[in-house]
Amino acid sequence: MLDTADTLTTLRARGGVAARRSAVLLRRVEADVIGLNYVGLVVATVFFALSVTPSLLPRDWLFQGLISGLNAAAGYGAGCLLEWLFRKWIRPRLPIGTPPLRVQYALKLVVLAACVLIAIWMLVLSADWQRQISALMDMEGTTRAAYLRTGALSLTVGVIVVAVYRTLRETVRFSARLLSRWVRVPPKFAPTVGVIVLTVLAVTLFNGVATRAFFAVANSAFSVRNDKMSDYAVQPQRPERSGSPGSLAKWETLGSEGRWFVSHGPDAFRIGAVTKSPAREPVRVYVGLDSAKDDVTQEQLAVEELERTHAFDRKVLVVVTTTGTGWVNSETAGAIEYLYHGDTAIVASQYSYLPSVLSFLADREKVAVAGRKMFAAIHAAWSQRPPEARPKLLVYGESLGSQGSESAFDGLADLRGEVDGALWVGPPNSNRLWRQFIDRRDPGTREVEPIYADGLVVRFASVAPDLSEPSADWRRPRIAYLQHASDPIVWWSTDLIFSQPDWLSEPRGADVSSQMRWWPFVTFWQVAVDLTNAQGVSDGHGHNYGSLVLDGWAAVLPPPDWTPETHERIRTQLELSEAFERAVK
C-alpha cells in the first residue's frame, strides 16, 4: 500500500510539473509567437468594421478583403500604441492591481469572441449594403455567403502586415545591440537611436531615392507598353490621319494610345451611312512623346500637322488634352465627327507614359504645362485666320485631362473669349475653374447638381436632361461639365479627412447609398480606395460616362441639322464601337 501511495504521489507531482511546464509553454507561445495584443485587436476590429461600411462604388469580396485587411492591420498598430501609452504613463498612477491569470484568460476569450462576432455581423450588413449599391447602378450584387470570404482574406492580409512590422521591430532591436556593441551607445538609449536611424533612412529613401526609383521604373515599364504594337491598330493610309505615310508625326512614334486613336474611328462612308447625309473624311492629328525631333516641340509639330491636313478649313476643331498615357475617349471623338458629318479636326498629344493615377501622384504640373502650351500654339495659328474662315474652336478633357485643359485659361472671361465651347468630363476635385464654379453655385442648389449663375453659360450634368436646365437660355460660347454623383475622381479630396462635404450633407445623388456616412479619415480612405475602381461599373455611374458625351457635344455646339432620330442612330453606333474596343483592347 505504501508503495502504491508513493507512486501516486510521485505521478501527481510529475503531472503538476508537466501541467506547469505546459502552461509556461503556452504563455511563451502566446507572448513570443502569437503575441496578440488585445487592445490592438479591439481597435483592429473597429477599423475593419468601418472599412466595410458603404462607399461610393460597389466592391467584390476580393477587393474588399484586401482593403479591409490593410485597415485592420493599421488599427492593430494604433491599438498597440494606445496600450503601450496606457501602460507607460497612466497605469502606474492608478491604484489597480493585476487580476489573476484565470480572470485574464477569461477576459481575453470574451474579447476574442466579441471581435469575431462583430466582424461577422459587419460582413453580413456589408453584403446587404453592397447589394443596395449594385442595384443603384443596375449591377448584379453579391451574396452574404460569398461576402463572408472577405473576413478570411482580411485576416490573412492583416497577419502578413503585422508579421512584416514585427520583422522590422526585430531589425530595430538588432540595430540597437550593434550600436551598443560597436558605437558604445548606452543600452538605455540604443533602441531609440536605432529607431531614429531606421526612420531617417526610410524617410530619406521614400522622399528621395525610392520615390525617384519607383517612378523611373514605372516610367520605363509603361514606356515598354507604350511601344507595344496592337494587331487591331493598323497604320492609316489616308492623309487626314497622323501616322499615315505622308504624316510629319511618324506611325512608330505615336505610342500605343496614339496609334489606336488614328487607326480607328468612323470614316466618311460610315458617317454618311449613319447620318444619311454626305460626309467628309475626319481629320485626326496626334503627337506622341517621341514624335517631335531635334528643335521642334510637340506643339509646333501639332500645328504643322494641322496645316498639313488642312484642319483649319474644317467646321470644327477640337483640342483634346489626354490622360496620362495619351488616351483619347473614342466615343468623344466619334460623337463630334458624326454630329458634324466628318467636317471636323481633332488634335491630341501625349505628355506621359504613366497612367493618370501615377501621373497625378508624380507630377500634376506636367499635364497643366502640356495643356497650356498645346492650346496656346494652336490658338495662335487659329487666330491668324479671318473669323469667317476659321473653324469653331472647342476644348475637351476627361479626368486628369480636364485639369490640363482648364489650366490654359485664367478664368471664365478668358475661357469665353478664346473658345467656342468646352466640354469637360469627370473633373478631379482639384480642378481650379470647376472648384470656383461649384463653390459659387446658386443658393439652394446641390453640389452634385449645381446651377451656376442661372445656367446662362456654365452647366453641369449627370444625365442628358440636366443640360437643358434650368432654362432654354444657354448663351454661347457654352461650357459643360459632366459629373456623376458616384464618381470618386470628382469627389475625392484631402478635405474629406477633417470636414464633411456638401455632397454628403445635402440630399445625395440618385446612385449614392443612403447608408453612406462621413467619418473623419475613414471617408477619405474609402473614397481614395474607390479611385482604383472608378471605371469598373456600368455606364452612367462612377467614372463611366458612356454616350453621355454625345449629349454633351450636342448641347455645347448643336449642329444646324440636328434631329432626335439622327442623334439616336449615332448613339447606337457609338455604343457598338465602344463594345468592340472593350473586347479587343
PERARA-V894471 format. One record per residue. BURIAL is + if it has 24 or more other ideal C-beta (glycine too) atoms within 12 Angstrom, else -. Layout:
# PERARA-V894471
burial->BURIAL
burial->BURIAL
This chain:
# PERARA-V894471
burial->-
burial->-
burial->-
burial->-
burial->-
burial->-
burial->-
burial->-
burial->-
burial->-
burial->-
burial->-
burial->-
burial->-
burial->-
burial->-
burial->-
burial->-
burial->-
burial->-
burial->-
burial->-
burial->-
burial->-
burial->-
burial->-
burial->-
burial->-
burial->-
burial->-
burial->-
burial->-
burial->-
burial->-
burial->-
burial->+
burial->+
burial->+
burial->+
burial->+
burial->+
burial->+
burial->+
burial->+
burial->+
burial->+
burial->+
burial->+
burial->+
burial->+
burial->+
burial->+
burial->+
burial->+
burial->+
burial->+
burial->+
burial->+
burial->+
burial->+
burial->+
burial->-
burial->+
burial->+
burial->+
burial->+
burial->+
burial->+
burial->+
burial->+
burial->+
burial->+
burial->+
burial->+
burial->+
burial->+
burial->+
burial->+
burial->+
burial->+
burial->-
burial->+
burial->+
burial->-
burial->-
burial->-
burial->-
burial->-
burial->-
burial->-
burial->-
burial->-
burial->-
burial->-
burial->-
burial->-
burial->-
burial->-
burial->-
burial->-
burial->-
burial->-
burial->-
burial->-
burial->-
burial->-
burial->-
burial->+
burial->-
burial->-
burial->+
burial->-
burial->-
burial->-
burial->+
burial->-
burial->-
burial->+
burial->+
burial->+
burial->-
burial->+
burial->+
burial->+
burial->-
burial->+
burial->+
burial->+
burial->+
burial->+
burial->+
burial->-
burial->+
burial->+
burial->-
burial->+
burial->+
burial->-
burial->+
burial->-
burial->+
burial->+
burial->-
burial->-
burial->-
burial->+
burial->+
burial->+
burial->+
burial->+
burial->+
burial->-
burial->+
burial->+
burial->+
burial->-
burial->+
burial->+
burial->-
burial->-
burial->+
burial->+
burial->-
burial->-
burial->-
burial->+
burial->-
burial->-
burial->-
burial->-
burial->-
burial->+
burial->-
burial->-
burial->+
burial->+
burial->-
burial->-
burial->+
burial->-
burial->-
burial->-
burial->-
burial->-
burial->-
burial->-
burial->-
burial->-
burial->-
burial->+
burial->+
burial->-
burial->+
burial->+
burial->-
burial->-
burial->+
burial->+
burial->-
burial->-
burial->-
burial->-
burial->-
burial->-
burial->-
burial->-
burial->-
burial->-
burial->-
burial->-
burial->-
burial->-
burial->-
burial->-
burial->+
burial->-
burial->-
burial->+
burial->+
burial->-
burial->-
burial->+
burial->+
burial->-
burial->-
burial->+
burial->-
burial->-
burial->-
burial->-
burial->-
burial->-
burial->+
burial->-
burial->+
burial->+
burial->-
burial->+
burial->-
burial->+
burial->+
burial->+
burial->+
burial->+
burial->-
burial->-
burial->+
burial->+
burial->+
burial->+
burial->+
burial->-
burial->+
burial->+
burial->+
burial->+
burial->+
burial->+
burial->+
burial->+
burial->+
burial->+
burial->+
burial->+
burial->+
burial->+
burial->+
burial->+
burial->-
burial->+
burial->+
burial->-
burial->-
burial->+
burial->+
burial->-
burial->+
burial->-
burial->+
burial->+
burial->+
burial->+
burial->+
burial->+
burial->+
burial->+
burial->+
burial->+
burial->+
burial->+
burial->+
burial->+
burial->-
burial->-
burial->-
burial->-
burial->-
burial->+
burial->+
burial->+
burial->+
burial->+
burial->+
burial->+
burial->+
burial->+
burial->+
burial->+
burial->+
burial->-
burial->+
burial->+
burial->-
burial->+
burial->+
burial->+
burial->+
burial->+
burial->+
burial->+
burial->+
burial->+
burial->+
burial->+
burial->+
burial->+
burial->+
burial->+
burial->+
burial->+
burial->+
burial->+
burial->+
burial->+
burial->+
burial->+
burial->+
burial->+
burial->+
burial->+
burial->+
burial->+
burial->+
burial->+
burial->+
burial->+
burial->+
burial->+
burial->+
burial->+
burial->+
burial->+
burial->+
burial->+
burial->+
burial->+
burial->+
burial->+
burial->+
burial->+
burial->-
burial->+
burial->+
burial->+
burial->-
burial->+
burial->+
burial->+
burial->+
burial->+
burial->+
burial->+
burial->+
burial->+
burial->+
burial->+
burial->+
burial->+
burial->+
burial->-
burial->+
burial->+
burial->-
burial->-
burial->-
burial->-
burial->-
burial->-
burial->-
burial->+
burial->+
burial->+
burial->+
burial->+
burial->+
burial->+
burial->+
burial->+
burial->+
burial->+
burial->+
burial->+
burial->+
burial->+
burial->+
burial->+
burial->+
burial->+
burial->+
burial->-
burial->-
burial->+
burial->-
burial->-
burial->+
burial->+
burial->-
burial->+
burial->+
burial->+
burial->+
burial->+
burial->+
burial->+
burial->+
burial->+
burial->+
burial->+
burial->+
burial->+
burial->+
burial->+
burial->+
burial->+
burial->+
burial->-
burial->+
burial->+
burial->-
burial->-
burial->+
burial->-
burial->-
burial->-
burial->+
burial->+
burial->+
burial->+
burial->+
burial->+
burial->+
burial->+
burial->+
burial->-
burial->+
burial->-
burial->+
burial->+
burial->+
burial->+
burial->+
burial->+
burial->+
burial->+
burial->-
burial->+
burial->+
burial->-
burial->+
burial->-
burial->-
burial->-
burial->-
burial->+
burial->-
burial->-
burial->+
burial->+
burial->+
burial->+
burial->+
burial->+
burial->+
burial->+
burial->+
burial->+
burial->+
burial->+
burial->+
burial->+
burial->+
burial->+
burial->+
burial->-
burial->-
burial->+
burial->-
burial->-
burial->-
burial->-
burial->+
burial->+
burial->+
burial->+
burial->-
burial->-
burial->-
burial->+
burial->+
burial->-
burial->+
burial->+
burial->+
burial->-
burial->-
burial->+
burial->-
burial->+
burial->+
burial->-
burial->-
burial->+
burial->+
burial->+
burial->+
burial->+
burial->+
burial->+
burial->+
burial->+
burial->+
burial->+
burial->+
burial->+
burial->+
burial->+
burial->+
burial->+
burial->+
burial->+
burial->+
burial->+
burial->+
burial->+
burial->+
burial->+
burial->+
burial->+
burial->+
burial->+
burial->+
burial->+
burial->+
burial->+
burial->+
burial->+
burial->+
burial->+
burial->+
burial->-
burial->-
burial->+
burial->-
burial->-
burial->-
burial->+
burial->+
burial->-
burial->+
burial->+
burial->+
burial->-
burial->+
burial->+
burial->+
burial->-
burial->+
burial->+
burial->-
burial->-
burial->+
burial->-
burial->-
burial->-
burial->-
